[in-house]
Amino acid sequence: MLKIAVATDSRYKLNAIKKAIFALDIDAEILNADVTTGVPDQPTNDKVQQGAINRAENILEVFREADLGVGVEFGYELHEGKYHMICWACIVTRSGEKLTEHSSSLELPKILVSYLEDDINVASDLNQILDKLPEREYTRIFRQYLKKRVFIYESVNNVFLRYLLDKEMY
């Protein structure tokens, strides 16, 4: 059984990681704690990936008995002049090997870009913005994206797939 140390106390991130581990049939004990990331609360560009790496490395210092450290960082990356929401996940093995993968991305709505540019927490008025959307299936899906759940699961699933396939295919 793998001992996996997860660098978060976020229930969304923990649930995504547990879901990916279960879906990939990984026999694991999950340990978790929050650790410092060394990046801003709303990381942008290369700081998003660095935050995931820092989390994965730092959690192995907390749980010395763990086989793997897992870090997940949600943030915003600039593509073609527009910010996109994205999530990076990182696995660091006890021997120091690092694997990183990211989620798909979705352009950040204009109203939220102004929050990001003014260094205001994007999530601060998110529920008020979401409440103004019509009740449709596509807006329900969009809400899930804005609440980061889709991105978190994708990045975690991707990095665990990479970990499982690493010895055979990479």
C-alpha positions in Angstrom: 0.0 0.0 0.0 1.3 3.4 -1.0 1.4 6.2 1.6 0.5 9.4 -0.2 1.0 12.7 1.5 -1.3 15.4 0.1 -0.3 19.0 0.6 -3.7 20.6 1.3 -6.6 20.8 3.7 -9.0 21.8 1.0 -11.9 19.4 0.8 -12.2 20.0 -3.0 -8.6 19.0 -3.6 -8.7 16.1 -1.2 -11.9 14.8 -2.8 -10.4 15.1 -6.3 -7.3 13.2 -5.2 -9.3 10.5 -3.5 -11.5 10.2 -6.6 -8.5 9.8 -8.9 -6.9 7.3 -6.7 -10.1 5.3 -6.5 -10.7 5.5 -10.3 -7.2 4.3 -11.0 -7.4 1.5 -8.5 -4.4 2.6 -6.4 -4.1 1.0 -3.0 -3.2 3.9 -0.8 -3.3 5.5 2.6 -3.8 9.3 2.3 -2.2 11.6 4.8 -2.7 15.3 4.5 -1.7 18.7 5.9 -1.5 22.2 4.6 2.0 23.5 3.8 3.5 26.7 2.5 3.6 27.1 -1.3 6.0 30.0 -1.7 3.7 31.5 -4.3 0.9 34.1 -4.1 -2.6 33.1 -3.1 -3.7 33.7 -6.8 -0.6 32.5 -8.7 -0.2 33.4 -12.3 1.8 31.9 -15.2 4.8 29.8 -14.1 4.0 30.3 -10.4 1.0 28.0 -10.7 3.2 25.0 -11.6 5.9 26.1 -9.1 3.2 26.1 -6.4 2.3 22.5 -7.1 5.9 21.5 -7.0 6.6 23.3 -3.8 3.6 21.7 -2.1 4.6 18.2 -3.2 8.2 18.7 -2.0 7.2 20.4 1.3 4.6 17.8 2.3 7.3 15.1 2.2 9.1 17.0 5.0 5.9 16.8 7.1 5.2 13.1 6.5 8.6 11.4 6.4 6.9 8.0 6.2 5.1 8.9 2.9 6.1 7.3 -0.4 4.7 10.2 -2.5 4.1 13.8 -2.0 1.2 15.4 -4.0 0.7 19.1 -4.6 -2.1 20.8 -6.5 -2.2 24.5 -7.4 -5.0 26.4 -9.1 -4.2 29.6 -10.8 -4.2 31.7 -14.0 -2.0 31.6 -17.1 -1.8 34.1 -19.8 -2.4 32.7 -23.3 -2.6 35.0 -26.3 -3.2 38.0 -24.1 -6.0 36.4 -22.1 -6.0 34.8 -18.7 -7.1 31.2 -18.5 -8.0 29.2 -15.4 -5.7 26.2 -15.0 -4.6 23.7 -12.4 -1.2 22.0 -12.0 -0.6 18.8 -10.0 2.8 17.4 -9.0 3.9 14.1 -7.6 7.3 13.9 -5.9 8.6 10.5 -5.0 10.7 9.8 -1.9 13.7 9.4 -4.2 13.1 13.0 -5.5 11.6 12.2 -8.9 9.1 14.9 -10.0 6.2 14.5 -12.3 3.9 17.4 -13.2 0.8 17.6 -15.3 -1.9 20.2 -15.8 -5.6 20.4 -16.5 -7.4 21.8 -19.5 -7.9 25.5 -19.3 -10.8 27.9 -19.7 -10.7 31.6 -20.4 -11.4 33.7 -17.3 -14.5 35.9 -17.8 -13.7 39.6 -18.3 -15.4 40.6 -15.0 -13.0 38.3 -13.1 -9.9 39.4 -15.0 -10.3 42.9 -13.5 -10.2 41.3 -10.0 -7.1 39.4 -10.9 -5.4 42.5 -12.3 -6.3 44.5 -9.3 -5.0 41.8 -7.0 -8.5 41.2 -5.5 -9.4 37.6 -4.7 -11.2 36.3 -7.8 -13.4 34.1 -5.6 -14.5 37.0 -3.4 -17.6 37.8 -5.5 -17.9 34.6 -7.4 -21.2 33.5 -5.9 -22.8 36.8 -6.7 -21.6 36.6 -10.3 -22.8 33.0 -10.7 -26.2 33.9 -9.2 -26.7 36.2 -12.2 -26.4 33.4 -14.7 -29.5 31.8 -16.1 -30.4 28.3 -14.9 -29.2 26.2 -17.8 -27.1 23.0 -18.1 -24.2 24.9 -19.6 -24.2 27.4 -16.8 -24.3 24.5 -14.3 -21.2 23.1 -16.0 -19.6 26.5 -16.0 -20.2 26.9 -12.3 -18.3 23.7 -11.7 -15.3 25.0 -13.7 -15.3 28.3 -11.8 -15.4 26.4 -8.5 -12.2 24.7 -9.7 -13.5 21.1 -9.4 -13.1 20.1 -13.0 -9.6 21.5 -13.2 -8.4 19.9 -10.0 -9.6 16.5 -10.9 -8.2 16.6 -14.4 -4.7 17.6 -13.2 -4.6 15.1 -10.4 -5.9 12.3 -12.7 -3.3 13.2 -15.3 -0.4 13.2 -12.9 -1.4 9.9 -11.3 -1.8 8.3 -14.8 1.7 9.6 -15.6 3.0 8.1 -12.3 1.5 4.7 -13.0 2.7 4.6 -16.6 6.1 6.2 -16.0 8.1 3.0 -15.6 6.5 1.3 -18.6 6.1 4.2 -21.1 8.4 7.1 -20.3 
